[in-house]
């Protein structure tokens, strides 16, 4: 029984390591400036917990075989070792807390700093099961919106056109274009329930909470088309709340924006 | 084993129950207070903690059976989303019209599976079930401190369960807002989606009832542990199971009122037009809502202030049982008893300070996220102490591979696996990609779901002979262990990979996104593993009920264990110890004591007359 259990634990451990190390399925290539730092921290963490995982399971399996009931005699009456306990408590505390501190670096850069000046502002307003995207237009200012004016057919964010700043605002549905290599400042809102803006290659996830305007910023460094998924349960077709993030070169982005500007 | 005249041994045979006191074996006299005669007072509205413990256990078994079935429906939907299952549809004629599992029904399943498992299985079985049955016996008490309160606590729990089940049958069906019921989705009524009308109201009512019941239970556990310990049962001689239940009860006492308050506010938002969690200016399904000034984040804070300690409410008793069983079958004292108790308390205390790690990307202040992150990784330290001490308990042991021991060893393995992924999720920056993906699903299922269930299985196989006076079948138990242990890993390890690939949880299918469709084969694999693993649980249920009537007769102390429950007959009499309360002379894990006649010393065994 001891051998069998040790063998099973060994096979499970090996299988797990192969599945993680083989990367048969893995995260998509990072396209944001901060993405590779998150990936590095993830790999560092995975390596450390991987070693801890292998050591713990191997020790368990080894003890199971080594100290299975056999022959005569008794177990040892050894049940305390303050020095040993102090040692492993210190080691885990140092390792875990170092990881926690290291893990704050990207976070601090993303969330403790204001969006850099000159960042392109984009407002994302989530609703069941659509992403509404708004650009401030040539004046660089978002116009006034009013809830009463919201109309899913032609005014999804409720632009108040009596405000001059609102007249050049550009609104798209499920299509979010951004220029590559430029800081983007996204203002996240929601019209109804909580949603979450999740673009895996961007390594960016942030809840959109009704009643709040949440500011995030990032910079995409690779062009292409990527999917925006909702990561917070928002109702019936949560699993189909799909938008597209188009990372374009600066001229392409300008052209894209102009095509969508109101005549 | 048998009667012996050596001072260290104890005569403890089923046929001739004796209680030991002051070195003299005393035959058991009549009960202090007589057992009730009528069937109803004895088995239904009983105030006997053992009957109540069993009632909780049977409730948890019914709940876990339903919870597993629901999870299989979910797994079928995820593996084969368009497939029709006319036969399975008969169980849910309304929700599964035409035999397909619709996305809304999938979300109902998600909600109900989570709620049933967290509340009515993981809280009910280890605490309400085993805690009720064995805490009084292990501290040497005749019953809980407040037997009537104890009875009420069970019946209110049962009412909560029935109310929850009723949600399946009301118009609109069961709620689709998940077990976390995030507002405003859960707060604005049916216009936000199916099941969010009456179904959601019943859900809140059920949880509120559960909170009240848990409070009553917690008061009982705490008072009994502090006040009803028998002579010689110092706190430092309590079995680690009692420490775990006691700490769990303290957590329950402090956490459940917060959820109760939150639930009441949520219900008021829904039915009385208040705005605790609903901000102004919302438009749901083209309708402007009249609410103003509420905060969706407030619900999350209240929910997780309860919700995180709840994780420890589920797992601490499993840790206690694992420590207890490991020591018994390693035939060694638990390593570092004081460190284990300290670790239980540290986990309990820190458990109240980390709820914010569920909310890193919620819009909460990024500064508080950093504080929550550091506190969260600190909780890894007492968890690691426990793991080290379990391993150290096995060092130079003499391991008996009984079924409860197999599950306790499995617990250690799974606790390590599930715990380590928490080191990823607890880091703010890594939580950005991992939050609300299958990585989280894998993590919490292993650490709070499966590990806790392994603790429950270890406890069941271990205490079954005491509860029913018969042994469970060993071969069936071992087969159950192998299939479950391998199956669990086959289900949950691949889920981490889904999460790394970015797969959000609570998605009814992968078809909606290009980056998800390549992951479909993993879903199929997990579903097959889940079907096999769930099938293996039938072995357990069969073994359990078959053994109640047909199992081999159990002795008083079949495992040659040391704690007080093994000094009384199997099953124990109505008032446990009779008029002769036990006197405790030593700690709970005196195995392989040098010089002792046998390799275990009951807690009641008198001290050695001379040092030899």
Interface residues (C-beta under 8 A of the other chain):
Chain A: X1 X2 X5 X8 X9 X12 X15 X16 X19 X20 X24 X25 X26 X27 X28 X37 X38 X41 X42 X45 X46 X48 X49 X52 X53 X56 X57 X59 X60 X63 X64 X67 X68 X69 X73 X74 X75 X76 X77 X78 X79 X80 X81 X84 X85 X88 X89 X92 X93 X96 X97 X99 X100 X101 X103 X104 X105 X106 X107 X108 X110 X111 X112 X127 X128 X147 X148 X150 X152 X191 X192 X193 X194 X196 X198 X200 X203 X204 X205 X206 X207 X209 X210 X211 X212 X214 X227 X229 X230 X231 X232 X233 X234 X235 X236 X237 X238 X239 X240 X242
Chain B: X103 X104 X107 X176 X177 X178 X182 X184 X185 X188 X192 X193 X194 X278 X279 X280 X281 X282 X283 X284 X285 X286 X288 X294 X295 X296 X297 X330 X331 X332 X333 X334 X335 X336 X337 X339 X361 X362 X363 X366 X367 X369 X370 X373 X374 X376 X377 X378 X380 X381 X384 X385 X387 X388 X389 X391 X392 X393 X394 X395 X396 X397 X398 X399 X400 X401 X406 X409 X412 X413 X416 X417 X420 X421 X423 X424 X426 X427 X428 X429 X430 X432 X433 X435 X436 X437 X478 X482 X485 X486 X489 X493 X494 X496 X497 X498 X500 X501 X502 X504 X506 X507 X508 X509 X512 X513 X514 X515 X518 X519 X522 X589 X591 X592 X593 X594 X599
